[in-house]
């Protein structure tokens, strides 16, 4: 079974946006965004994903990547 890789750190770097700035724009705590950024989550709400995409002006596919076995 493959896995989903989170690329939030790469998109944030491309946009030159800090964790604090993204946290303010999305309305999610730094701790929770950090967990998303490092991939230490097992699920993400669509509303959170939508807010992240809006703040970073990106598509979900820019943040989420599927890696087959």
mmCIF file of the N, C-alpha and C atoms, coordinates in Angstrom:
data_MODEL
# 
_entry.id   MODEL 
# 
loop_
_atom_site.group_PDB 
_atom_site.id 
_atom_site.type_symbol 
_atom_site.label_atom_id 
_atom_site.label_alt_id 
_atom_site.label_comp_id 
_atom_site.label_asym_id 
_atom_site.label_entity_id 
_atom_site.label_seq_id 
_atom_site.pdbx_PDB_ins_code 
_atom_site.Cartn_x 
_atom_site.Cartn_y 
_atom_site.Cartn_z 
_atom_site.occupancy 
_atom_site.B_iso_or_equiv 
_atom_site.pdbx_formal_charge 
_atom_site.auth_seq_id 
_atom_site.auth_comp_id 
_atom_site.auth_asym_id 
_atom_site.auth_atom_id 
_atom_site.pdbx_PDB_model_num 
ATOM 1   N N  . UNK A 1 1  ? 0.836   -1.178 0.000  1.00 0.00 ? 1  UNK A N  1 
ATOM 2   C CA . UNK A 1 1  ? 0.000   0.000  0.000  1.00 0.00 ? 1  UNK A CA 1 
ATOM 3   C C  . UNK A 1 1  ? 0.888   1.251  0.000  1.00 0.00 ? 1  UNK A C  1 
ATOM 4   N N  . UNK A 1 2  ? 0.555   2.218  -0.811 1.00 0.00 ? 2  UNK A N  1 
ATOM 5   C CA . UNK A 1 2  ? 1.322   3.456  -0.905 1.00 0.00 ? 2  UNK A CA 1 
ATOM 6   C C  . UNK A 1 2  ? 1.066   4.372  0.279  1.00 0.00 ? 2  UNK A C  1 
ATOM 7   N N  . UNK A 1 3  ? 1.602   5.565  0.187  1.00 0.00 ? 3  UNK A N  1 
ATOM 8   C CA . UNK A 1 3  ? 1.393   6.533  1.263  1.00 0.00 ? 3  UNK A CA 1 
ATOM 9   C C  . UNK A 1 3  ? 1.267   7.937  0.688  1.00 0.00 ? 3  UNK A C  1 
ATOM 10  N N  . UNK A 1 4  ? 0.658   8.803  1.475  1.00 0.00 ? 4  UNK A N  1 
ATOM 11  C CA . UNK A 1 4  ? 0.491   10.203 1.113  1.00 0.00 ? 4  UNK A CA 1 
ATOM 12  C C  . UNK A 1 4  ? 1.615   10.992 1.770  1.00 0.00 ? 4  UNK A C  1 
ATOM 13  N N  . UNK A 1 5  ? 2.312   11.779 0.961  1.00 0.00 ? 5  UNK A N  1 
ATOM 14  C CA . UNK A 1 5  ? 3.402   12.631 1.450  1.00 0.00 ? 5  UNK A CA 1 
ATOM 15  C C  . UNK A 1 5  ? 2.898   14.072 1.478  1.00 0.00 ? 5  UNK A C  1 
ATOM 16  N N  . UNK A 1 6  ? 3.134   14.754 2.577  1.00 0.00 ? 6  UNK A N  1 
ATOM 17  C CA . UNK A 1 6  ? 2.746   16.159 2.700  1.00 0.00 ? 6  UNK A CA 1 
ATOM 18  C C  . UNK A 1 6  ? 3.914   17.051 2.299  1.00 0.00 ? 6  UNK A C  1 
ATOM 19  N N  . UNK A 1 7  ? 3.659   17.966 1.392  1.00 0.00 ? 7  UNK A N  1 
ATOM 20  C CA . UNK A 1 7  ? 4.689   18.873 0.868  1.00 0.00 ? 7  UNK A CA 1 
ATOM 21  C C  . UNK A 1 7  ? 4.436   20.322 1.272  1.00 0.00 ? 7  UNK A C  1 
ATOM 22  N N  . UNK A 1 8  ? 3.792   20.515 2.417  1.00 0.00 ? 8  UNK A N  1 
ATOM 23  C CA . UNK A 1 8  ? 3.474   21.866 2.874  1.00 0.00 ? 8  UNK A CA 1 
ATOM 24  C C  . UNK A 1 8  ? 4.740   22.693 3.054  1.00 0.00 ? 8  UNK A C  1 
ATOM 25  N N  . UNK A 1 9  ? 5.801   22.090 3.576  1.00 0.00 ? 9  UNK A N  1 
ATOM 26  C CA . UNK A 1 9  ? 7.046   22.828 3.787  1.00 0.00 ? 9  UNK A CA 1 
ATOM 27  C C  . UNK A 1 9  ? 7.593   23.388 2.476  1.00 0.00 ? 9  UNK A C  1 
ATOM 28  N N  . UNK A 1 10 ? 7.505   22.609 1.402  1.00 0.00 ? 10 UNK A N  1 
ATOM 29  C CA . UNK A 1 10 ? 8.013   23.053 0.096  1.00 0.00 ? 10 UNK A CA 1 
ATOM 30  C C  . UNK A 1 10 ? 7.184   24.214 -0.446 1.00 0.00 ? 10 UNK A C  1 
ATOM 31  N N  . UNK A 1 11 ? 5.852   24.110 -0.331 1.00 0.00 ? 11 UNK A N  1 
ATOM 32  C CA . UNK A 1 11 ? 4.978   25.174 -0.833 1.00 0.00 ? 11 UNK A CA 1 
ATOM 33  C C  . UNK A 1 11 ? 5.175   26.444 -0.010 1.00 0.00 ? 11 UNK A C  1 
ATOM 34  N N  . UNK A 1 12 ? 5.307   26.292 1.303  1.00 0.00 ? 12 UNK A N  1 
ATOM 35  C CA . UNK A 1 12 ? 5.556   27.468 2.144  1.00 0.00 ? 12 UNK A CA 1 
ATOM 36  C C  . UNK A 1 12 ? 6.870   28.135 1.773  1.00 0.00 ? 12 UNK A C  1 
ATOM 37  N N  . UNK A 1 13 ? 7.910   27.368 1.516  1.00 0.00 ? 13 UNK A N  1 
ATOM 38  C CA . UNK A 1 13 ? 9.204   27.926 1.131  1.00 0.00 ? 13 UNK A CA 1 
ATOM 39  C C  . UNK A 1 13 ? 9.100   28.642 -0.207 1.00 0.00 ? 13 UNK A C  1 
ATOM 40  N N  . UNK A 1 14 ? 8.382   28.047 -1.151 1.00 0.00 ? 14 UNK A N  1 
ATOM 41  C CA . UNK A 1 14 ? 8.190   28.685 -2.462 1.00 0.00 ? 14 UNK A CA 1 
ATOM 42  C C  . UNK A 1 14 ? 7.490   30.023 -2.330 1.00 0.00 ? 14 UNK A C  1 
ATOM 43  N N  . UNK A 1 15 ? 6.549   30.113 -1.382 1.00 0.00 ? 15 UNK A N  1 
ATOM 44  C CA . UNK A 1 15 ? 5.777   31.354 -1.175 1.00 0.00 ? 15 UNK A CA 1 
ATOM 45  C C  . UNK A 1 15 ? 6.442   32.291 -0.167 1.00 0.00 ? 15 UNK A C  1 
ATOM 46  N N  . UNK A 1 16 ? 7.583   31.842 0.401  1.00 0.00 ? 16 UNK A N  1 
ATOM 47  C CA . UNK A 1 16 ? 8.298   32.609 1.431  1.00 0.00 ? 16 UNK A CA 1 
ATOM 48  C C  . UNK A 1 16 ? 7.371   33.001 2.586  1.00 0.00 ? 16 UNK A C  1 
ATOM 49  N N  . UNK A 1 17 ? 6.608   32.006 3.052  1.00 0.00 ? 17 UNK A N  1 
ATOM 50  C CA . UNK A 1 17 ? 5.670   32.242 4.142  1.00 0.00 ? 17 UNK A CA 1 
ATOM 51  C C  . UNK A 1 17 ? 6.100   31.451 5.364  1.00 0.00 ? 17 UNK A C  1 
ATOM 52  N N  . UNK A 1 18 ? 6.124   32.119 6.494  1.00 0.00 ? 18 UNK A N  1 
ATOM 53  C CA . UNK A 1 18 ? 6.512   31.463 7.743  1.00 0.00 ? 18 UNK A CA 1 
ATOM 54  C C  . UNK A 1 18 ? 5.333   30.706 8.334  1.00 0.00 ? 18 UNK A C  1 
ATOM 55  N N  . UNK A 1 19 ? 5.643   29.825 9.274  1.00 0.00 ? 19 UNK A N  1 
ATOM 56  C CA . UNK A 1 19 ? 4.614   29.061 9.971  1.00 0.00 ? 19 UNK A CA 1 
ATOM 57  C C  . UNK A 1 19 ? 3.684   30.000 10.733 1.00 0.00 ? 19 UNK A C  1 
ATOM 58  N N  . UNK A 1 20 ? 4.244   31.015 11.365 1.00 0.00 ? 20 UNK A N  1 
ATOM 59  C CA . UNK A 1 20 ? 3.430   31.981 12.112 1.00 0.00 ? 20 UNK A CA 1 
ATOM 60  C C  . UNK A 1 20 ? 2.465   32.722 11.194 1.00 0.00 ? 20 UNK A C  1 
ATOM 61  N N  . UNK A 1 21 ? 2.954   33.161 10.039 1.00 0.00 ? 21 UNK A N  1 
ATOM 62  C CA . UNK A 1 21 ? 2.115   33.899 9.097  1.00 0.00 ? 21 UNK A CA 1 
ATOM 63  C C  . UNK A 1 21 ? 0.989   33.009 8.563  1.00 0.00 ? 21 UNK A C  1 
ATOM 64  N N  . UNK A 1 22 ? 1.327   31.769 8.208  1.00 0.00 ? 22 UNK A N  1 
ATOM 65  C CA . UNK A 1 22 ? 0.313   30.846 7.706  1.00 0.00 ? 22 UNK A CA 1 
ATOM 66  C C  . UNK A 1 22 ? -0.706  30.532 8.795  1.00 0.00 ? 22 UNK A C  1 
ATOM 67  N N  . UNK A 1 23 ? -0.243  30.363 10.017 1.00 0.00 ? 23 UNK A N  1 
ATOM 68  C CA . UNK A 1 23 ? -1.125  30.088 11.143 1.00 0.00 ? 23 UNK A CA 1 
ATOM 69  C C  . UNK A 1 23 ? -2.157  31.201 11.309 1.00 0.00 ? 23 UNK A C  1 
ATOM 70  N N  . UNK A 1 24 ? -1.720  32.441 11.213 1.00 0.00 ? 24 UNK A N  1 
ATOM 71  C CA . UNK A 1 24 ? -2.631  33.584 11.334 1.00 0.00 ? 24 UNK A CA 1 
ATOM 72  C C  . UNK A 1 24 ? -3.653  33.607 10.206 1.00 0.00 ? 24 UNK A C  1 
ATOM 73  N N  . UNK A 1 25 ? -3.206  33.339 8.982  1.00 0.00 ? 25 UNK A N  1 
ATOM 74  C CA . UNK A 1 25 ? -4.104  33.387 7.828  1.00 0.00 ? 25 UNK A CA 1 
ATOM 75  C C  . UNK A 1 25 ? -5.104  32.237 7.818  1.00 0.00 ? 25 UNK A C  1 
ATOM 76  N N  . UNK A 1 26 ? -4.692  31.072 8.298  1.00 0.00 ? 26 UNK A N  1 
ATOM 77  C CA . UNK A 1 26 ? -5.530  29.873 8.233  1.00 0.00 ? 26 UNK A CA 1 
ATOM 78  C C  . UNK A 1 26 ? -6.402  29.736 9.477  1.00 0.00 ? 26 UNK A C  1 
ATOM 79  N N  . UNK A 1 27 ? -5.939  30.253 10.616 1.00 0.00 ? 27 UNK A N  1 
ATOM 80  C CA . UNK A 1 27 ? -6.691  30.107 11.862 1.00 0.00 ? 27 UNK A CA 1 
ATOM 81  C C  . UNK A 1 27 ? -6.470  28.761 12.521 1.00 0.00 ? 27 UNK A C  1 
ATOM 82  N N  . UNK A 1 28 ? -5.281  28.195 12.308 1.00 0.00 ? 28 UNK A N  1 
ATOM 83  C CA . UNK A 1 28 ? -4.885  26.927 12.912 1.00 0.00 ? 28 UNK A CA 1 
ATOM 84  C C  . UNK A 1 28 ? -3.648  27.197 13.757 1.00 0.00 ? 28 UNK A C  1 
ATOM 85  N N  . UNK A 1 29 ? -3.529  26.547 14.889 1.00 0.00 ? 29 UNK A N  1 
ATOM 86  C CA . UNK A 1 29 ? -2.391  26.809 15.772 1.00 0.00 ? 29 UNK A CA 1 
ATOM 87  C C  . UNK A 1 29 ? -1.074  26.409 15.109 1.00 0.00 ? 29 UNK A C  1 
ATOM 88  N N  . UNK A 1 30 ? -0.001  27.038 15.570 1.00 0.00 ? 30 UNK A N  1 
ATOM 89  C CA . UNK A 1 30 ? 1.342   26.696 15.074 1.00 0.00 ? 30 UNK A CA 1 
ATOM 90  C C  . UNK A 1 30 ? 1.647   25.218 15.284 1.00 0.00 ? 30 UNK A C  1 
ATOM 91  N N  . UNK A 1 31 ? 1.229   24.685 16.427 1.00 0.00 ? 31 UNK A N  1 
ATOM 92  C CA . UNK A 1 31 ? 1.499   23.280 16.748 1.00 0.00 ? 31 UNK A CA 1 
ATOM 93  C C  . UNK A 1 31 ? 0.840   22.365 15.712 1.00 0.00 ? 31 UNK A C  1 
ATOM 94  N N  . UNK A 1 32 ? -0.431  22.621 15.414 1.00 0.00 ? 32 UNK A N  1 
ATOM 95  C CA . UNK A 1 32 ? -1.138  21.771 14.453 1.00 0.00 ? 32 UNK A CA 1 
ATOM 96  C C  . UNK A 1 32 ? -0.580  21.940 13.037 1.00 0.00 ? 32 UNK A C  1 
ATOM 97  N N  . UNK A 1 33 ? -0.245  23.167 12.645 1.00 0.00 ? 33 UNK A N  1 
ATOM 98  C CA . UNK A 1 33 ? 0.361   23.367 11.327 1.00 0.00 ? 33 UNK A CA 1 
ATOM 99  C C  . UNK A 1 33 ? 1.720   22.702 11.243 1.00 0.00 ? 33 UNK A C  1 
ATOM 100 N N  . UNK A 1 34 ? 2.467   22.736 12.327 1.00 0.00 ? 34 UNK A N  1 
ATOM 101 C CA . UNK A 1 34 ? 3.765   22.078 12.357 1.00 0.00 ? 34 UNK A CA 1 
ATOM 102 C C  . UNK A 1 34 ? 3.623   20.578 12.151 1.00 0.00 ? 34 UNK A C  1 
ATOM 103 N N  . UNK A 1 35 ? 2.586   19.985 12.749 1.00 0.00 ? 35 UNK A N  1 
ATOM 104 C CA . UNK A 1 35 ? 2.332   18.555 12.568 1.00 0.00 ? 35 UNK A CA 1 
ATOM 105 C C  . UNK A 1 35 ? 1.992   18.246 11.113 1.00 0.00 ? 35 UNK A C  1 
ATOM 106 N N  . UNK A 1 36 ? 1.213   19.117 10.493 1.00 0.00 ? 36 UNK A N  1 
ATOM 107 C CA . UNK A 1 36 ? 0.894   18.936 9.073  1.00 0.00 ? 36 UNK A CA 1 
ATOM 108 C C  . UNK A 1 36 ? 2.162   19.070 8.240  1.00 0.00 ? 36 UNK A C  1 
ATOM 109 N N  . UNK A 1 37 ? 2.938   20.081 8.556  1.00 0.00 ? 37 UNK A N  1 
ATOM 110 C CA . UNK A 1 37 ? 4.174   20.359 7.806  1.00 0.00 ? 37 UNK A CA 1 
ATOM 111 C C  . UNK A 1 37 ? 5.156   19.189 7.871  1.00 0.00 ? 37 UNK A C  1 
ATOM 112 N N  . UNK A 1 38 ? 5.241   18.548 9.026  1.00 0.00 ? 38 UNK A N  1 
ATOM 113 C CA . UNK A 1 38 ? 6.194   17.451 9.195  1.00 0.00 ? 38 UNK A CA 1 
ATOM 114 C C  . UNK A 1 38 ? 5.589   16.088 8.868  1.00 0.00 ? 38 UNK A C  1 
ATOM 115 N N  . UNK A 1 39 ? 4.305   16.064 8.524  1.00 0.00 ? 39 UNK A N  1 
ATOM 116 C CA . UNK A 1 39 ? 3.658   14.806 8.158  1.00 0.00 ? 39 UNK A CA 1 
ATOM 117 C C  . UNK A 1 39 ? 3.282   13.934 9.338  1.00 0.00 ? 39 UNK A C  1 
ATOM 118 N N  . UNK A 1 40 ? 3.222   14.493 10.527 1.00 0.00 ? 40 UNK A N  1 
ATOM 119 C CA . UNK A 1 40 ? 2.902   13.719 11.720 1.00 0.00 ? 40 UNK A CA 1 
ATOM 120 C C  . UNK A 1 40 ? 1.401   13.728 12.008 1.00 0.00 ? 40 UNK A C  1 
ATOM 121 N N  . UNK A 1 41 ? 0.605   13.585 10.950 1.00 0.00 ? 41 UNK A N  1 
ATOM 122 C CA . UNK A 1 41 ? -0.848  13.521 11.085 1.00 0.00 ? 41 UNK A CA 1 
ATOM 123 C C  . UNK A 1 41 ? -1.354  12.316 10.308 1.00 0.00 ? 41 UNK A C  1 
ATOM 124 N N  . UNK A 1 42 ? -2.542  11.861 10.651 1.00 0.00 ? 42 UNK A N  1 
ATOM 125 C CA . UNK A 1 42 ? -3.136  10.743 9.911  1.00 0.00 ? 42 UNK A CA 1 
ATOM 126 C C  . UNK A 1 42 ? -4.344  11.199 9.110  1.00 0.00 ? 42 UNK A C  1 
ATOM 127 N N  . UNK A 1 43 ? -4.800  12.437 9.335  1.00 0.00 ? 43 UNK A N  1 
ATOM 128 C CA . UNK A 1 43 ? -5.955  12.969 8.611  1.00 0.00 ? 43 UNK A CA 1 
ATOM 129 C C  . UNK A 1 43 ? -5.886  14.496 8.615  1.00 0.00 ? 43 UNK A C  1 
ATOM 130 N N  . UNK A 1 44 ? -6.567  15.102 7.651  1.00 0.00 ? 44 UNK A N  1 
ATOM 131 C CA . UNK A 1 44 ? -6.683  16.554 7.601  1.00 0.00 ? 44 UNK A CA 1 
ATOM 132 C C  . UNK A 1 44 ? -8.100  16.895 7.158  1.00 0.00 ? 44 UNK A C  1 
ATOM 133 N N  . UNK A 1 45 ? -8.706  17.853 7.799  1.00 0.00 ? 45 UNK A N  1 
ATOM 134 C CA . UNK A 1 45 ? -10.059 18.275 7.430  1.00 0.00 ? 45 UNK A CA 1 
ATOM 135 C C  . UNK A 1 45 ? -10.004 19.011 6.092  1.00 0.00 ? 45 UNK A C  1 
ATOM 136 N N  . UNK A 1 46 ? -11.034 18.799 5.295  1.00 0.00 ? 46 UNK A N  1 
ATOM 137 C CA . UNK A 1 46 ? -11.111 19.515 4.022  1.00 0.00 ? 46 UNK A CA 1 
ATOM 138 C C  . UNK A 1 46 ? -11.140 21.021 4.246  1.00 0.00 ? 46 UNK A C  1 
ATOM 139 N N  . UNK A 1 47 ? -11.792 21.470 5.312  1.00 0.00 ? 47 UNK A N  1 
ATOM 140 C CA . UNK A 1 47 ? -11.859 22.910 5.582  1.00 0.00 ? 47 UNK A CA 1 
ATOM 141 C C  . UNK A 1 47 ? -10.461 23.472 5.879  1.00 0.00 ? 47 UNK A C  1 
ATOM 142 N N  . UNK A 1 48 ? -9.628  22.700 6.570  1.00 0.00 ? 48 UNK A N  1 
ATOM 143 C CA . UNK A 1 48 ? -8.251  23.129 6.844  1.00 0.00 ? 48 UNK A CA 1 
ATOM 144 C C  . UNK A 1 48 ? -7.438  23.130 5.562  1.00 0.00 ? 48 UNK A C  1 
ATOM 145 N N  . UNK A 1 49 ? -7.581  22.098 4.759  1.00 0.00 ? 49 UNK A N  1 
ATOM 146 C CA . UNK A 1 49 ? -6.871  22.030 3.488  1.00 0.00 ? 49 UNK A CA 1 
ATOM 147 C C  . UNK A 1 49 ? -7.273  23.188 2.584  1.00 0.00 ? 49 UNK A C  1 
ATOM 148 N N  . UNK A 1 50 ? -8.566  23.484 2.549  1.00 0.00 ? 50 UNK A N  1 
ATOM 149 C CA . UNK A 1 50 ? -9.062  24.596 1.724  1.00 0.00 ? 50 UNK A CA 1 
ATOM 150 C C  . UNK A 1 50 ? -8.482  25.922 2.203  1.00 0.00 ? 50 UNK A C  1 
ATOM 151 N N  . UNK A 1 51 ? -8.421  26.132 3.512  1.00 0.00 ? 51 UNK A N  1 
ATOM 152 C CA . UNK A 1 51 ? -7.880  27.374 4.059  1.00 0.00 ? 51 UNK A CA 1 
ATOM 153 C C  . UNK A 1 51 ? -6.388  27.508 3.766  1.00 0.00 ? 51 UNK A C  1 
ATOM 154 N N  . UNK A 1 52 ? -5.659  26.408 3.848  1.00 0.00 ? 52 UNK A N  1 
ATOM 155 C CA . UNK A 1 52 ? -4.228  26.416 3.527  1.00 0.00 ? 52 UNK A CA 1 
ATOM 156 C C  . UNK A 1 52 ? -4.029  26.752 2.053  1.00 0.00 ? 52 UNK A C  1 
ATOM 157 N N  . UNK A 1 53 ? -4.818  26.114 1.186  1.00 0.00 ? 53 UNK A N  1 
ATOM 158 C CA . UNK A 1 53 ? -4.697  26.379 -0.248 1.00 0.00 ? 53 UNK A CA 1 
ATOM 159 C C  . UNK A 1 53 ? -5.040  27.833 -0.579 1.00 0.00 ? 53 UNK A C  1 
ATOM 160 N N  . UNK A 1 54 ? -6.043  28.380 0.085  1.00 0.00 ? 54 UNK A N  1 
ATOM 161 C CA . UNK A 1 54 ? -6.411  29.781 -0.135 1.00 0.00 ? 54 UNK A CA 1 
ATOM 162 C C  . UNK A 1 54 ? -5.269  30.699 0.301  1.00 0.00 ? 54 UNK A C  1 
ATOM 163 N N  . UNK A 1 55 ? -4.705  30.448 1.472  1.00 0.00 ? 55 UNK A N  1 
ATOM 164 C CA . UNK A 1 55 ? -3.633  31.291 2.007  1.00 0.00 ? 55 UNK A CA 1 
ATOM 165 C C  . UNK A 1 55 ? -2.365  31.217 1.164  1.00 0.00 ? 55 UNK A C  1 
ATOM 166 N N  . UNK A 1 56 ? -2.081  30.029 0.611  1.00 0.00 ? 56 UNK A N  1 
ATOM 167 C CA . UNK A 1 56 ? -0.850  29.838 -0.164 1.00 0.00 ? 56 UNK A CA 1 
ATOM 168 C C  . UNK A 1 56 ? -1.072  29.962 -1.675 1.00 0.00 ? 56 UNK A C  1 
ATOM 169 N N  . UNK A 1 57 ? -2.330  30.207 -2.072 1.00 0.00 ? 57 UNK A N  1 
ATOM 170 C CA . UNK A 1 57 ? -2.677  30.314 -3.492 1.00 0.00 ? 57 UNK A CA 1 
ATOM 171 C C  . UNK A 1 57 ? -2.155  29.101 -4.264 1.00 0.00 ? 57 UNK A C  1 
ATOM 172 N N  . UNK A 1 58 ? -2.599  27.918 -3.826 1.00 0.00 ? 58 UNK A N  1 
ATOM 173 C CA . UNK A 1 58 ? -2.151  26.676 -4.447 1.00 0.00 ? 58 UNK A CA 1 
ATOM 174 C C  . UNK A 1 58 ? -3.298  25.694 -4.543 1.00 0.00 ? 58 UNK A C  1 
ATOM 175 N N  . UNK A 1 59 ? -3.042  24.552 -5.127 1.00 0.00 ? 59 UNK A N  1 
ATOM 176 C CA . UNK A 1 59 ? -4.007  23.472 -5.259 1.00 0.00 ? 59 UNK A CA 1 
ATOM 177 C C  . UNK A 1 59 ? -3.668  22.370 -4.244 1.00 0.00 ? 59 UNK A C  1 
ATOM 178 N N  . UNK A 1 60 ? -4.652  21.554 -3.845 1.00 0.00 ? 60 UNK A N  1 
ATOM 179 C CA . UNK A 1 60 ? -4.355  20.459 -2.916 1.00 0.00 ? 60 UNK A CA 1 
ATOM 180 C C  . UNK A 1 60 ? -3.236  19.547 -3.422 1.00 0.00 ? 60 UNK A C  1 
ATOM 181 N N  . UNK A 1 61 ? -3.163  19.350 -4.727 1.00 0.00 ? 61 UNK A N  1 
ATOM 182 C CA . UNK A 1 61 ? -2.117  18.511 -5.302 1.00 0.00 ? 61 UNK A CA 1 
ATOM 183 C C  . UNK A 1 61 ? -0.720  19.084 -5.140 1.00 0.00 ? 61 UNK A C  1 
ATOM 184 N N  . UNK A 1 62 ? -0.623  20.388 -4.852 1.00 0.00 ? 62 UNK A N  1 
ATOM 185 C CA . UNK A 1 62 ? 0.684   20.995 -4.582 1.00 0.00 ? 62 UNK A CA 1 
ATOM 186 C C  . UNK A 1 62 ? 1.183   20.611 -3.199 1.00 0.00 ? 62 UNK A C  1 
ATOM 187 N N  . UNK A 1 63 ? 0.250   20.278 -2.305 1.00 0.00 ? 63 UNK A N  1 
ATOM 188 C CA . UNK A 1 63 ? 0.572   19.962 -0.911 1.00 0.00 ? 63 UNK A CA 1 
ATOM 189 C C  . UNK A 1 63 ? 0.612   18.456 -0.659 1.00 0.00 ? 63 UNK A C  1 
ATOM 190 N N  . UNK A 1 64 ? -0.265  17.721 -1.332 1.00 0.00 ? 64 UNK A N  1 
ATOM 191 C CA . UNK A 1 64 ? -0.389  16.284 -1.134 1.00 0.00 ? 64 UNK A CA 1 
ATOM 192 C C  . UNK A 1 64 ? 0.185   15.535 -2.316 1.00 0.00 ? 64 UNK A C  1 
ATOM 193 N N  . UNK A 1 65 ? 0.960   14.516 -2.033 1.00 0.00 ? 65 UNK A N  1 
ATOM 194 C CA . UNK A 1 65 ? 1.570   13.707 -3.089 1.00 0.00 ? 65 UNK A CA 1 
ATOM 195 C C  . UNK A 1 65 ? 1.408   12.241 -2.726 1.00 0.00 ? 65 UNK A C  1 
ATOM 196 N N  . UNK A 1 66 ? 1.027   11.415 -3.704 1.00 0.00 ? 66 UNK A N  1 
ATOM 197 C CA . UNK A 1 66 ? 0.863   9.983  -3.473 1.00 0.00 ? 66 UNK A CA 1 
ATOM 198 C C  . UNK A 1 66 ? 2.147   9.275  -3.912 1.00 0.00 ? 66 UNK A C  1 
ATOM 199 N N  . UNK A 1 67 ? 2.660   8.439  -3.028 1.00 0.00 ? 67 UNK A N  1 
ATOM 200 C CA . UNK A 1 67 ? 3.866   7.661  -3.319 1.00 0.00 ? 67 UNK A CA 1 
ATOM 201 C C  . UNK A 1 67 ? 3.518   6.179  -3.258 1.00 0.00 ? 67 UNK A C  1 
ATOM 202 N N  . UNK A 1 68 ? 3.460   5.510  -4.422 1.00 0.00 ? 68 UNK A N  1 
ATOM 203 C CA . UNK A 1 68 ? 3.160   4.077  -4.409 1.00 0.00 ? 68 UNK A CA 1 
ATOM 204 C C  . UNK A 1 68 ? 4.325   3.279  -3.844 1.00 0.00 ? 68 UNK A C  1 
ATOM 205 N N  . UNK A 1 69 ? 4.049   2.058  -3.431 1.00 0.00 ? 69 UNK A N  1 
ATOM 206 C CA . UNK A 1 69 ? 5.117   1.180  -2.923 1.00 0.00 ? 69 UNK A CA 1 
ATOM 207 C C  . UNK A 1 69 ? 6.047   0.755  -4.038 1.00 0.00 ? 69 UNK A C  1 
# 
